[in-house]
Amino acid sequence: MKLLHPVLGSREDRLAEPLPPRGARITAYAVLFLLGAAVSVCGAFVQALWPPVGVLLALLACLGLFYGGLRATGTKLGAGAPLAGWFLVLAVLLAPRPEGDLVLSATATAYAYLFGGSVLGVVCATLPTSTGFLFGVPAAEPRRAVKDGDR
């Protein structure tokens, strides 16, 4: 676990980082959603194009986007927004077309891409962030005990 601290950082490191302004975070969420949709389409074709290496390349792109969104916004929604875009586009790509064509067929590489991308998105969304809340609302100050003489 100590090997990942230089890359991922510790919870104390993430809590010490300042949050970006609210307007910048909202814009970033929208851009990350669209990037998640684009990575989903590209990954669906790349994983089938180069079977063993394509899946790894597509999953690395997903990991980079999810983790980059988490670090750029400092909130868990930073990883959730691209995951939502990624998943919604994949839901459309999984549906068979009237002509009988499929973008994602029932192959091991397609299942590895679906399962691996989902797991990576959930893992990135649970990593430590600047705040404990989804939308970047700072945590309340801890209450201290009031003694009789401190009123």
DSSP file with accessible surface (Angstrom, degrees, kcal/mol):
  #  RESIDUE AA STRUCTURE BP1 BP2  ACC     N-H-->O    O-->H-N    N-H-->O    O-->H-N    TCO  KAPPA ALPHA  PHI   PSI    X-CA   Y-CA   Z-CA
    1    1 A M    >>        0   0  171      0, 0.0     3,-1.0     0, 0.0     4,-0.5   0.000 360.0 360.0 360.0 -32.8    0.0    0.0    0.0
    2    2 A K  G >4  +     0   0  170      1,-0.2     3,-0.5     2,-0.2     0, 0.0   0.748 360.0  66.1 -66.0 -22.4    2.9    2.4    0.7
    3    3 A L  G 34 S+     0   0  157      1,-0.2     4,-0.3     2,-0.1    -1,-0.2   0.803  99.7  50.5 -68.6 -27.7    3.9    2.0   -3.0
    4    4 A L  G <>>S+     0   0   87     -3,-1.0     4,-3.4     1,-0.2     5,-0.7   0.620  86.4  85.9 -86.9 -12.7    0.8    3.7   -4.1
    5    5 A H  H <X5S+     0   0   66     -4,-0.5     4,-1.2    -3,-0.5    -1,-0.2   0.881  86.3  52.9 -60.4 -39.1    1.1    6.8   -1.8
    6    6 A P  H  45S+     0   0  114      0, 0.0    -1,-0.2     0, 0.0    -2,-0.1   0.869 121.0  34.0 -64.1 -29.5    3.3    8.7   -4.2
    7    7 A V  H  45S+     0   0   98     -3,-0.5    -2,-0.2    -4,-0.3    -3,-0.1   0.933 134.6  22.2 -87.7 -53.7    0.8    8.2   -7.0
    8    8 A L  H  <5S-     0   0   48     -4,-3.4    -3,-0.2     1,-0.1    -4,-0.1   0.760  96.3-147.5 -88.0 -27.6   -2.6    8.3   -5.2
    9    9 A G     << -     0   0   14     -4,-1.2     2,-0.2    -5,-0.7    -1,-0.1  -0.087  23.1 -77.1  80.1 173.7   -1.6   10.2   -2.1
   10   10 A S     >  -     0   0   20     -5,-0.1     4,-2.1     1,-0.1     5,-0.2  -0.552  40.1-102.0-103.4 172.3   -3.0    9.7    1.3
   11   11 A R  H  > S+     0   0  113      1,-0.2     4,-2.4     2,-0.2     5,-0.2   0.900 123.2  54.9 -61.7 -38.0   -6.3   10.9    2.7
   12   12 A E  H  > S+     0   0  133      1,-0.2     4,-1.4     2,-0.2    -1,-0.2   0.886 106.8  50.9 -63.7 -39.5   -4.5   13.7    4.6
   13   13 A D  H  > S+     0   0   82      1,-0.2     4,-0.7     2,-0.2    -1,-0.2   0.912 111.8  46.7 -62.7 -43.8   -3.0   14.9    1.3
   14   14 A R  H >< S+     0   0   21     -4,-2.1     3,-0.6     1,-0.2    -2,-0.2   0.880 110.8  51.7 -67.9 -37.4   -6.4   14.9   -0.4
   15   15 A L  H 3< S+     0   0   84     -4,-2.4    -1,-0.2     1,-0.2    -2,-0.2   0.791 105.8  56.4 -70.2 -25.2   -8.1   16.8    2.4
   16   16 A A  H 3< S+     0   0   83     -4,-1.4    -1,-0.2    -5,-0.2    -2,-0.2   0.676  86.2  97.6 -79.7 -16.4   -5.4   19.4    2.4
   17   17 A E  S << S-     0   0   52     -4,-0.7     2,-0.1    -3,-0.6    -3,-0.0  -0.499  77.6-121.8 -73.8 137.1   -6.0   20.3   -1.3
   18   18 A P        -     0   0  120      0, 0.0   112,-0.1     0, 0.0    -1,-0.1  -0.482  25.7-115.4 -75.8 149.9   -8.3   23.3   -2.0
   19   19 A L        -     0   0   52     -2,-0.1    55,-0.1   111,-0.1     3,-0.1  -0.583  28.7-112.9 -80.0 145.5  -11.4   22.8   -4.0
   20   20 A P        -     0   0   38      0, 0.0    -1,-0.1     0, 0.0     5,-0.1  -0.321  51.9 -75.9 -66.1 162.8  -11.7   24.5   -7.4
   21   21 A P     >  -     0   0   98      0, 0.0     4,-2.1     0, 0.0     5,-0.2  -0.210  44.2-113.3 -59.2 154.0  -14.4   27.3   -7.6
   22   22 A R  H  > S+     0   0  184      1,-0.2     4,-2.3     2,-0.2     5,-0.2   0.888 114.5  52.0 -60.6 -42.1  -18.0   26.0   -7.8
   23   23 A G  H  > S+     0   0   47      1,-0.2     4,-2.1     2,-0.2    -1,-0.2   0.902 109.5  50.1 -63.1 -38.2  -18.5   27.3  -11.4
   24   24 A A  H  > S+     0   0   51      2,-0.2     4,-2.4     1,-0.2    -1,-0.2   0.885 109.9  51.2 -67.9 -36.8  -15.4   25.6  -12.6
   25   25 A R  H  X S+     0   0   25     -4,-2.1     4,-2.4     2,-0.2    -2,-0.2   0.919 109.1  49.9 -66.7 -41.7  -16.5   22.3  -11.0
   26   26 A I  H  X S+     0   0   95     -4,-2.3     4,-1.7     2,-0.2    -2,-0.2   0.927 112.8  46.9 -64.3 -42.0  -19.9   22.4  -12.6
   27   27 A T  H  X S+     0   0   89     -4,-2.1     4,-2.4     1,-0.2    -1,-0.2   0.917 111.1  52.5 -63.8 -40.8  -18.4   23.0  -16.0
   28   28 A A  H  X S+     0   0   29     -4,-2.4     4,-3.0     1,-0.2    -2,-0.2   0.880 105.1  55.1 -63.8 -37.9  -15.9   20.2  -15.4
   29   29 A Y  H  X S+     0   0   29     -4,-2.4     4,-2.1     2,-0.2    -1,-0.2   0.922 109.9  46.1 -61.3 -43.4  -18.7   17.8  -14.5
   30   30 A A  H  X S+     0   0   59     -4,-1.7     4,-2.0     2,-0.2    -2,-0.2   0.930 115.0  46.3 -65.4 -43.6  -20.4   18.5  -17.9
   31   31 A V  H  X S+     0   0   73     -4,-2.4     4,-2.6     1,-0.2    -2,-0.2   0.915 112.1  51.2 -65.7 -40.6  -17.1   18.2  -19.8
   32   32 A L  H  X S+     0   0   18     -4,-3.0     4,-2.4     2,-0.2    -1,-0.2   0.870 106.9  54.3 -65.7 -35.9  -16.2   15.0  -17.9
   33   33 A F  H  X S+     0   0   77     -4,-2.1     4,-1.9    -5,-0.2    -1,-0.2   0.941 111.4  44.8 -60.8 -46.3  -19.6   13.5  -18.8
   34   34 A L  H  X S+     0   0  118     -4,-2.0     4,-2.2     1,-0.2    -2,-0.2   0.883 112.3  51.4 -66.9 -38.1  -19.1   14.1  -22.5
   35   35 A L  H  X S+     0   0   83     -4,-2.6     4,-2.8     2,-0.2     5,-0.2   0.877 106.9  54.5 -65.3 -36.2  -15.5   12.8  -22.3
   36   36 A G  H  X S+     0   0    0     -4,-2.4     4,-1.9     2,-0.2    -2,-0.2   0.906 108.3  49.1 -61.9 -39.6  -16.9    9.6  -20.6
   37   37 A A  H  X S+     0   0   21     -4,-1.9     4,-2.0     2,-0.2    -2,-0.2   0.920 112.5  47.9 -65.7 -40.8  -19.2    9.2  -23.5
   38   38 A A  H  X S+     0   0   49     -4,-2.2     4,-2.6     1,-0.2     5,-0.2   0.915 111.3  49.4 -67.6 -41.7  -16.4    9.6  -26.0
   39   39 A V  H  X S+     0   0   29     -4,-2.8     4,-2.9     1,-0.2     5,-0.2   0.874 108.5  55.6 -65.3 -33.6  -14.1    7.2  -24.2
   40   40 A S  H  X S+     0   0    0     -4,-1.9     4,-2.0    -5,-0.2    -2,-0.2   0.940 110.4  43.1 -63.8 -46.8  -16.9    4.7  -24.1
   41   41 A V  H  X S+     0   0   58     -4,-2.0     4,-1.4     2,-0.2    -2,-0.2   0.947 117.3  45.9 -64.7 -47.9  -17.4    4.8  -27.9
   42   42 A C  H  X S+     0   0   78     -4,-2.6     4,-2.7     1,-0.2     3,-0.3   0.922 113.0  50.0 -62.5 -43.5  -13.6    4.7  -28.6
   43   43 A G  H  X S+     0   0    4     -4,-2.9     4,-2.4    -5,-0.2     5,-0.2   0.858 104.2  59.0 -64.4 -34.8  -13.1    1.9  -26.1
   44   44 A A  H  < S+     0   0    0     -4,-2.0     4,-0.5    -5,-0.2    -1,-0.2   0.875 114.7  36.2 -63.3 -34.8  -15.9   -0.2  -27.6
   45   45 A F  H  X S+     0   0  115     -4,-1.4     4,-1.4    -3,-0.3     3,-0.2   0.852 115.5  53.1 -86.1 -35.8  -14.1   -0.2  -30.9
   46   46 A V  H  X S+     0   0   33     -4,-2.7     4,-1.9     1,-0.2    -2,-0.2   0.899 103.6  56.7 -67.7 -38.8  -10.5   -0.4  -29.7
   47   47 A Q  H  < S+     0   0    3     -4,-2.4     8,-0.4     1,-0.2    -1,-0.2   0.831 113.7  40.5 -64.7 -27.8  -11.1   -3.4  -27.5
   48   48 A A  H  4 S+     0   0   60     -4,-0.5    -1,-0.2    -5,-0.2    -2,-0.2   0.723 109.5  60.4 -89.2 -22.3  -12.4   -5.3  -30.5
   49   49 A L  H  < S+     0   0  107     -4,-1.4    -2,-0.2     1,-0.3    -3,-0.1   0.928 120.3  20.6 -72.8 -46.3   -9.7   -4.0  -32.9
   50   50 A W  S  X S-     0   0  135     -4,-1.9     4,-4.4     1,-0.2     5,-0.5  -0.790  83.4-158.7-123.5  85.9   -6.7   -5.3  -31.1
   51   51 A P  H  > S+     0   0   70      0, 0.0     4,-0.9     0, 0.0    -1,-0.2   0.804  80.2  24.2 -45.5 -58.4   -8.0   -8.1  -28.9
   52   52 A P  H  > S+     0   0  104      0, 0.0     4,-0.8     0, 0.0    -2,-0.0   0.953 134.8  33.4 -78.3 -38.1   -5.5   -8.6  -26.1
   53   53 A V  H  > S+     0   0   94      1,-0.2     4,-2.5     2,-0.2     5,-0.2   0.835 109.7  65.3 -84.2 -29.7   -3.9   -5.2  -26.1
   54   54 A G  H  X S+     0   0    0     -4,-4.4     4,-2.6     1,-0.2    -7,-0.2   0.871  99.5  51.8 -62.9 -37.7   -7.0   -3.2  -27.0
   55   55 A V  H  X S+     0   0   13     -4,-0.9     4,-2.6    -5,-0.5    -1,-0.2   0.934 111.4  47.1 -64.9 -44.4   -8.8   -4.1  -23.8
   56   56 A L  H  X S+     0   0  112     -4,-0.8     4,-2.3     2,-0.2    -2,-0.2   0.910 112.8  49.4 -63.5 -41.0   -5.9   -2.9  -21.7
   57   57 A L  H  X S+     0   0   88     -4,-2.5     4,-2.0     2,-0.2    -2,-0.2   0.924 112.5  47.3 -64.2 -42.9   -5.6    0.3  -23.8
   58   58 A A  H  X S+     0   0    4     -4,-2.6     4,-2.1     1,-0.2    -2,-0.2   0.907 113.2  48.5 -66.0 -40.2   -9.4    1.0  -23.4
   59   59 A L  H  X S+     0   0   30     -4,-2.6     4,-2.8     2,-0.2    -1,-0.2   0.865 108.9  53.2 -70.1 -34.3   -9.3    0.3  -19.7
   60   60 A L  H  X S+     0   0  112     -4,-2.3     4,-2.6    -5,-0.2    -1,-0.2   0.889 108.3  50.8 -65.9 -37.2   -6.2    2.5  -19.2
   61   61 A A  H  X S+     0   0   48     -4,-2.0     4,-2.2     2,-0.2    -2,-0.2   0.916 111.5  48.0 -64.9 -41.2   -8.1    5.3  -20.9
   62   62 A C  H  X S+     0   0    0     -4,-2.1     4,-2.9     2,-0.2     5,-0.3   0.937 112.2  49.0 -63.0 -46.2  -11.1    4.8  -18.6
   63   63 A L  H  X S+     0   0   66     -4,-2.8     4,-2.6     1,-0.2     5,-0.4   0.924 111.1  49.8 -61.3 -44.0   -8.8    4.7  -15.6
   64   64 A G  H  X S+     0   0   47     -4,-2.6     4,-2.1     1,-0.2    -1,-0.2   0.902 113.9  45.4 -61.6 -40.5   -7.1    7.9  -16.7
   65   65 A L  H  X S+     0   0   22     -4,-2.2     4,-2.4     2,-0.2    -2,-0.2   0.945 115.6  44.8 -69.6 -47.0  -10.4    9.7  -17.2
   66   66 A F  H  X S+     0   0    1     -4,-2.9     4,-1.9     2,-0.2    -2,-0.2   0.944 119.4  40.8 -64.6 -46.9  -12.1    8.6  -14.0
   67   67 A Y  H  X S+     0   0   43     -4,-2.6     4,-2.5    -5,-0.3     5,-0.2   0.896 114.3  53.2 -70.5 -37.2   -9.0    9.3  -11.8
   68   68 A G  H  X S+     0   0   35     -4,-2.1     4,-2.6    -5,-0.4    -1,-0.2   0.893 109.1  49.5 -63.7 -39.3   -8.3   12.5  -13.6
   69   69 A G  H  X S+     0   0    0     -4,-2.4     4,-1.9     2,-0.2     6,-0.4   0.897 110.0  51.6 -65.6 -38.3  -11.9   13.7  -13.0
   70   70 A L  H  X S+     0   0    3     -4,-1.9     4,-2.0     8,-0.3     5,-0.3   0.945 115.9  39.8 -62.3 -46.6  -11.6   12.8   -9.4
   71   71 A R  H  < S+     0   0   82     -4,-2.5    -2,-0.2     1,-0.2    -1,-0.2   0.856 113.3  54.3 -74.8 -34.0   -8.3   14.8   -9.0
   72   72 A A  H  < S+     0   0   68     -4,-2.6    -1,-0.2    -5,-0.2    -2,-0.2   0.898 121.8  27.7 -68.8 -39.5   -9.4   17.8  -11.2
   73   73 A T  H  < S-     0   0    1     -4,-1.9    -2,-0.2     2,-0.2    -1,-0.2   0.727  93.5-137.1 -94.7 -25.0  -12.6   18.5   -9.3
   74   74 A G  S  < S+     0   0    5     -4,-2.0    56,-1.0    -5,-0.3    57,-0.8   0.613  70.9  98.1  77.6  11.0  -11.6   17.2   -5.9
   75   75 A T  S >  S-     0   0    0     -6,-0.4     3,-0.9    -5,-0.3     4,-0.4  -0.883  83.1-118.5-128.5 161.9  -15.0   15.5   -5.4
   76   76 A K  T >> S+     0   0   48     57,-0.6     4,-1.6    -2,-0.3     3,-1.2   0.802 113.0  65.1 -68.8 -27.2  -16.3   12.0   -5.9
   77   77 A L  H 3> S+     0   0   39     57,-1.3     4,-2.8     1,-0.3    -1,-0.2   0.769  87.2  71.6 -66.4 -21.4  -18.7   13.3   -8.5
   78   78 A G  H <4 S+     0   0    0     -3,-0.9    -8,-0.3     1,-0.2    -1,-0.3   0.800 107.9  34.2 -63.2 -29.4  -15.6   14.1  -10.6
   79   79 A A  H <> S+     0   0    0     -3,-1.2     4,-1.2    -4,-0.4    -1,-0.2   0.722 117.0  56.2 -92.0 -26.4  -15.2   10.3  -11.1
   80   80 A G  H  X S+     0   0   23     -4,-1.6     4,-2.5     2,-0.2    -2,-0.2   0.836  98.6  59.5 -75.9 -33.2  -19.0    9.7  -11.2
   81   81 A A  H  X S+     0   0   11     -4,-2.8     4,-2.2     2,-0.2     5,-0.2   0.955 109.7  40.7 -64.8 -48.7  -19.8   12.1  -14.0
   82   82 A P  H  > S+     0   0    0      0, 0.0     4,-2.7     0, 0.0    -1,-0.2   0.880 113.7  55.8 -68.3 -29.7  -17.5   10.4  -16.6
   83   83 A L  H  X S+     0   0   33     -4,-1.2     4,-2.7     2,-0.2    -2,-0.2   0.914 107.5  49.2 -64.8 -39.7  -18.6    7.0  -15.3
   84   84 A A  H  X S+     0   0   44     -4,-2.5     4,-2.6     2,-0.2     5,-0.2   0.929 113.4  45.5 -65.3 -45.0  -22.3    8.0  -16.0
   85   85 A G  H  X S+     0   0    0     -4,-2.2     4,-1.9     2,-0.2     5,-0.2   0.912 113.9  50.1 -62.7 -41.1  -21.5    9.1  -19.5
   86   86 A W  H  X S+     0   0    1     -4,-2.7     4,-1.9    -5,-0.2    -2,-0.2   0.935 114.1  44.1 -61.4 -46.4  -19.4    6.0  -20.1
   87   87 A F  H  X S+     0   0  121     -4,-2.7     4,-2.2     1,-0.2    -2,-0.2   0.899 110.3  53.3 -71.5 -39.9  -22.2    3.7  -18.9
   88   88 A L  H  X S+     0   0   96     -4,-2.6     4,-1.4     1,-0.2    -1,-0.2   0.911 111.2  46.2 -63.7 -40.7  -25.0    5.4  -20.7
   89   89 A V  H  X S+     0   0   36     -4,-1.9     4,-2.5    -5,-0.2    -1,-0.2   0.906 111.1  52.7 -68.6 -38.5  -23.3    5.2  -24.0
   90   90 A L  H  X S+     0   0    1     -4,-1.9     4,-1.7     1,-0.2    -2,-0.2   0.867 103.6  57.6 -65.3 -32.9  -22.4    1.6  -23.4
   91   91 A A  H  X S+     0   0   51     -4,-2.2     4,-0.6     1,-0.2    -1,-0.2   0.892 110.1  44.3 -62.7 -37.0  -26.0    0.8  -22.7
   92   92 A V  H >< S+     0   0  108     -4,-1.4     3,-0.8     1,-0.2    -2,-0.2   0.904 112.4  51.6 -71.8 -40.7  -26.9    2.1  -26.1
   93   93 A L  H 3< S+     0   0   27     -4,-2.5    11,-1.0     1,-0.2    10,-0.9   0.749 103.7  59.2 -70.1 -21.9  -24.0    0.3  -27.8
   94   94 A L  H 3< S+     0   0   77     -4,-1.7    -1,-0.2    -5,-0.2    -2,-0.2   0.722  85.4  94.4 -77.7 -20.9  -25.1   -3.0  -26.2
   95   95 A A  S << S-     0   0   53     -3,-0.8     8,-0.3    -4,-0.6     2,-0.1  -0.500  82.1-117.3 -74.3 136.4  -28.5   -2.9  -27.8
   96   96 A P        -     0   0   95      0, 0.0     6,-0.2     0, 0.0    -1,-0.1  -0.452  26.8-125.4 -72.2 146.7  -28.8   -4.8  -31.1
   97   97 A R    >   -     0   0  134      4,-2.2     3,-1.9    -2,-0.1     0, 0.0  -0.500  23.2-109.4 -85.5 160.6  -29.6   -2.8  -34.1
   98   98 A P  T 3  S+     0   0  126      0, 0.0    -1,-0.1     0, 0.0     0, 0.0   0.817 119.8  58.0 -61.2 -27.7  -32.6   -3.7  -36.4
   99   99 A E  T 3  S-     0   0  117      2,-0.1     0, 0.0     1,-0.0     0, 0.0   0.561 121.6-107.9 -77.2  -9.4  -30.2   -4.8  -39.1
  100  100 A G  S <  S+     0   0   57     -3,-1.9     2,-0.2     1,-0.3    -1,-0.0   0.486  72.4 141.1  96.4   1.8  -28.7   -7.3  -36.7
  101  101 A D        -     0   0   98     -5,-0.0    -4,-2.2     2,-0.0     2,-0.4  -0.510  32.5-162.0 -79.0 150.0  -25.4   -5.4  -36.2
  102  102 A L        -     0   0   91     -6,-0.2     3,-0.2    -2,-0.2    -8,-0.1  -0.988  19.3-166.8-129.8 139.6  -23.8   -5.3  -32.8
  103  103 A V  S    S+     0   0   43    -10,-0.9     2,-0.6    -2,-0.4    -9,-0.1   0.877  92.5  31.6 -86.0 -46.8  -21.1   -2.9  -31.6
  104  104 A L  S    S-     0   0    7    -11,-1.0    -1,-0.3    -9,-0.1     2,-0.1  -0.928  82.6-170.4-111.6 109.3  -20.3   -4.9  -28.5
  105  105 A S        -     0   0   54     -2,-0.6     2,-2.1    -3,-0.2     5,-0.1  -0.390  41.5 -84.7 -91.6 174.6  -20.8   -8.6  -29.1
  106  106 A A  S    S+     0   0   77     -2,-0.1     2,-0.3     4,-0.1    -1,-0.1  -0.472  79.9 131.4 -81.8  73.2  -20.7  -11.4  -26.5
  107  107 A T     >  -     0   0   54     -2,-2.1     4,-2.2     1,-0.1     5,-0.2  -0.801  69.8-111.6-119.7 165.7  -17.0  -11.9  -26.4
  108  108 A A  H  > S+     0   0   83     -2,-0.3     4,-2.4     1,-0.2     5,-0.2   0.881 117.2  52.4 -64.6 -37.4  -14.5  -12.2  -23.6
  109  109 A T  H  > S+     0   0   37      2,-0.2     4,-2.2     1,-0.2    -1,-0.2   0.893 108.8  49.7 -68.6 -36.7  -12.9   -8.9  -24.5
  110  110 A A  H  > S+     0   0    2      2,-0.2     4,-2.5     1,-0.2    -2,-0.2   0.923 112.9  46.7 -66.6 -42.1  -16.2   -7.0  -24.5
  111  111 A Y  H  X S+     0   0  138     -4,-2.2     4,-2.8     2,-0.2     5,-0.4   0.890 111.1  52.1 -66.9 -36.8  -17.1   -8.5  -21.1
  112  112 A A  H  X S+     0   0   43     -4,-2.4     4,-2.5    -5,-0.2     5,-0.3   0.901 110.7  48.7 -64.7 -39.1  -13.7   -7.6  -19.7
  113  113 A Y  H  X S+     0   0    0     -4,-2.2     4,-2.2     2,-0.2     5,-0.3   0.931 114.5  44.8 -66.3 -44.7  -14.1   -4.0  -21.0
  114  114 A L  H  X S+     0   0   32     -4,-2.5     4,-1.8     2,-0.2    -2,-0.2   0.955 120.7  38.1 -64.2 -50.5  -17.6   -3.7  -19.4
  115  115 A F  H  X S+     0   0  152     -4,-2.8     4,-2.5     2,-0.2     5,-0.2   0.936 118.4  48.3 -69.1 -45.9  -16.7   -5.3  -16.1
  116  116 A G  H  X S+     0   0   16     -4,-2.5     4,-2.6    -5,-0.4     5,-0.2   0.914 112.2  48.6 -62.8 -43.1  -13.2   -3.7  -15.8
  117  117 A G  H  X S+     0   0    0     -4,-2.2     4,-2.2    -5,-0.3    -1,-0.2   0.904 111.8  49.9 -64.8 -39.3  -14.5   -0.2  -16.7
  118  118 A S  H  X S+     0   0   42     -4,-1.8     4,-2.2    -5,-0.3    -2,-0.2   0.935 112.8  46.3 -64.1 -45.3  -17.3   -0.5  -14.1
  119  119 A V  H  X S+     0   0   63     -4,-2.5     4,-2.8     1,-0.2     5,-0.2   0.926 112.1  50.7 -64.4 -43.8  -14.9   -1.6  -11.4
  120  120 A L  H  X S+     0   0   44     -4,-2.6     4,-2.5    -5,-0.2    -1,-0.2   0.901 110.5  50.0 -62.1 -39.6  -12.4    1.1  -12.2
  121  121 A G  H  X S+     0   0    0     -4,-2.2     4,-1.9     2,-0.2    -1,-0.2   0.922 112.8  45.5 -64.7 -42.5  -15.0    3.7  -12.1
  122  122 A V  H  X S+     0   0   85     -4,-2.2     4,-0.8     2,-0.2    -2,-0.2   0.913 112.9  50.6 -68.9 -39.7  -16.4    2.6   -8.8
  123  123 A V  H >< S+     0   0   73     -4,-2.8     3,-0.9     1,-0.2     4,-0.4   0.935 111.5  47.9 -63.5 -44.4  -12.9    2.3   -7.3
  124  124 A C  H >< S+     0   0    2     -4,-2.5     3,-0.9     1,-0.2    -1,-0.2   0.875 108.3  55.6 -64.9 -34.1  -12.0    5.8   -8.5
  125  125 A A  H 3< S+     0   0   23     -4,-1.9    -1,-0.2     1,-0.2    -2,-0.2   0.670 107.8  49.6 -73.5 -14.1  -15.2    7.2   -7.0
  126  126 A T  T << S+     0   0   96     -3,-0.9    -1,-0.2    -4,-0.8    -2,-0.2   0.418  84.9 110.0-104.9   2.8  -14.3    5.7   -3.6
  127  127 A L  S <  S-     0   0   35     -3,-0.9    -3,-0.0    -4,-0.4    -4,-0.0  -0.351  84.5 -81.4 -72.0 158.1  -10.8    7.1   -3.3
  128  128 A P        -     0   0   40      0, 0.0     2,-0.2     0, 0.0    -1,-0.1  -0.308  55.3-177.6 -62.5 140.5  -10.1    9.9   -0.8
  129  129 A T        -     0   0    2      2,-0.3   -54,-0.1    -3,-0.1  -115,-0.1  -0.735  44.0 -90.3-128.3-179.2  -11.1   13.4   -2.0
  130  130 A S  S    S+     0   0   14    -56,-1.0     2,-0.3    -2,-0.2   -55,-0.1   0.774 111.5  28.9 -64.9 -29.7  -10.9   17.0   -0.7
  131  131 A T  S    S-     0   0    8    -57,-0.8    -2,-0.3     2,-0.2   -55,-0.1  -0.916  72.9-130.9-128.9 161.2  -14.3   16.6    0.9
  132  132 A G  S    S+     0   0   45     -2,-0.3     2,-0.2     5,-0.2   -57,-0.1   0.468  84.7  81.6 -86.0  -3.0  -16.3   13.8    2.3
  133  133 A F  S >  S-     0   0  105      4,-0.4   -57,-0.6     1,-0.1     3,-0.6  -0.697  81.5-122.0-108.1 163.3  -19.4   14.7    0.3
  134  134 A L  T 3  S+     0   0   84     -2,-0.2   -57,-1.3     1,-0.2   -56,-0.2   0.897 106.7  38.8 -68.5 -43.8  -20.4   14.1   -3.3
  135  135 A F  T 3  S-     0   0  126    -59,-0.1    -1,-0.2   -60,-0.1   -60,-0.1   0.355 118.2 -96.7 -96.7   5.0  -20.8   17.6   -4.5
  136  136 A G    <   +     0   0    4     -3,-0.6    -2,-0.1     1,-0.3  -117,-0.1   0.717  66.4 155.8  90.7  19.6  -17.9   19.3   -2.8
  137  137 A V        -     0   0   87      1,-0.1    -4,-0.4    -6,-0.0    -1,-0.3  -0.684  47.6-116.4 -77.1 125.2  -19.8   20.6    0.3
  138  138 A P        -     0   0   96      0, 0.0    -7,-0.1     0, 0.0     3,-0.1  -0.314  31.1-104.3 -64.7 147.9  -17.2   21.0    3.0
  139  139 A A        -     0   0   62      1,-0.1     2,-0.0    -6,-0.1    -6,-0.0  -0.358  40.2-101.1 -69.0 148.8  -17.7   18.9    6.1
  140  140 A A        -     0   0   93      1,-0.1    -1,-0.1    -3,-0.1     3,-0.1  -0.356  42.4 -97.1 -68.5 151.3  -19.1   20.6    9.2
  141  141 A E        -     0   0  167      1,-0.1    -1,-0.1    -3,-0.1     2,-0.0  -0.427  47.3-101.8 -66.7 141.5  -16.6   21.5   11.9
  142  142 A P        -     0   0  113      0, 0.0     2,-0.2     0, 0.0    -1,-0.1  -0.384  37.9-115.4 -66.4 143.2  -16.5   18.9   14.7
  143  143 A R        -     0   0  249     -3,-0.1     2,-0.4    -2,-0.0    -3,-0.0  -0.548  25.5-148.3 -78.2 144.6  -18.4   19.9   17.8
  144  144 A R        -     0   0  181     -2,-0.2     2,-0.2     1,-0.0    -1,-0.0  -0.854  25.5-100.2-112.8 151.7  -16.5   20.4   21.0
  145  145 A A        -     0   0   83     -2,-0.4     2,-0.6     1,-0.1    -1,-0.0  -0.445  31.6-140.0 -70.6 135.5  -17.9   19.7   24.4
  146  146 A V        -     0   0   91     -2,-0.2     2,-0.2     2,-0.0    -1,-0.1  -0.877  15.7-155.7 -98.8 123.9  -19.1   22.7   26.3
  147  147 A K    >   -     0   0  146     -2,-0.6     3,-1.2     1,-0.1     4,-0.2  -0.513  32.1-101.8 -93.2 166.9  -18.2   22.8   30.0
  148  148 A D  G >  S+     0   0  143      1,-0.3     3,-0.6    -2,-0.2    -1,-0.1   0.855 121.6  45.4 -58.9 -35.6  -20.2   24.7   32.6
  149  149 A G  G 3  S+     0   0   77      1,-0.2    -1,-0.3     2,-0.1    -3,-0.0   0.593 100.5  70.2 -87.0  -7.9  -17.6   27.5   32.7
  150  150 A D  G <         0   0   90     -3,-1.2    -1,-0.2     1,-0.1    -2,-0.1   0.250 360.0 360.0 -95.1  14.6  -17.2   27.9   28.9
  151  151 A R    <         0   0  225     -3,-0.6    -1,-0.1    -4,-0.2    -2,-0.1   0.738 360.0 360.0 -76.7 360.0  -20.5   29.4   28.0
